Amino acid sequence: MDKNDDKRQQLVSSVLAITAGASQAEFVAQALQAWERLAAHLCPLVGDAGFTALYARSVRLVSQRHGWVAAVQSSHSVDILFATLKENLLSADLTESGAANAELLDTYTKLLSDLIGGALTTRLLNTAWAAEPEGKSR
């Protein structure tokens, strides 16, 4: 594993860190925020179609181990994908939802890294997740 892949995994882990005592709804809101911020940074670069195609592929791979994660069509909008993700995450217990979302985000970022390279992926993730909006810190 190279330095960039280690950094990518650290960034994914840090954005997925669940606040102790978080409810299912709080976890899902945090998970969706990570995805939305990633989409906000990637869609201008790869387009909505590129983002959703990679997301749909990631869901297909993750749903093999987490059958309750619903397959999605890459032709759906980003908003529809995230609405489906929200429903999926709310349908399972917190531990299972956390594990599936972590695997989904790791799979997505790994596929992205395979396509555009580890260094660029790490920079994009760092930019997307570096600072909370409205001056909030993680």
Buried (B, 14 or more C-beta within 10 A) or exposed (E): EEEBBEBBBEBBEEBBEBEEEBEBEEBBEBBBBBBBBBBEBBBEEBEBEBBBBBBBBBBBBBBEEBEEBEEBEBEBEBEEBBBBBBEBBEEBEBEBBBBBBBBBBBBBBBBBBEEBEBBBBBBBBEEBBEEEEEEEEE
